[in-house]
Amino acid sequence: MKTEKKDILNRLKRAEGQLRGIQKMIDEEQECLDIVTQLTAVRSSINRTLGLVIGNKISQLMEHPEDNSEIQDAKIQQVLDMIVKK
């Protein structure tokens, strides 16, 4: 999990840097299309990071199932609800 955690944090830091760059672009009144392009890149990056986080949670649930199947089902449903909500 440490490598996965490091990868997720690196992705979030990269997205944070992209957002700061977009703020600068707006301050400098750069072209709308360029700003939208960068916003789309950040959104895509966040979506991929979200997929990693959810994938990790599903893996954990499968590798270490709950003794109580109702609790396990509830946790899986919670993960699925997070995916659909996005």
Secondary structure as the mmCIF struct_conf table of DSSP 4:
data_model
#
loop_
_struct_conf.conf_type_id
_struct_conf.id
_struct_conf.beg_label_comp_id
_struct_conf.beg_label_asym_id
_struct_conf.beg_label_seq_id
_struct_conf.end_label_comp_id
_struct_conf.end_label_asym_id
_struct_conf.end_label_seq_id
HELX_RH_AL_P HELX_RH_AL_P1 LYS A 2 ASP A 27
TURN_TY1_P TURN_TY1_P1 GLU A 28 GLU A 29
HELX_RH_AL_P HELX_RH_AL_P2 CYS A 32 GLU A 63
BEND BEND1 HIS A 64 HIS A 64
BEND BEND2 ASP A 67 ASN A 68
HELX_RH_AL_P HELX_RH_AL_P3 SER A 69 LYS A 85
#
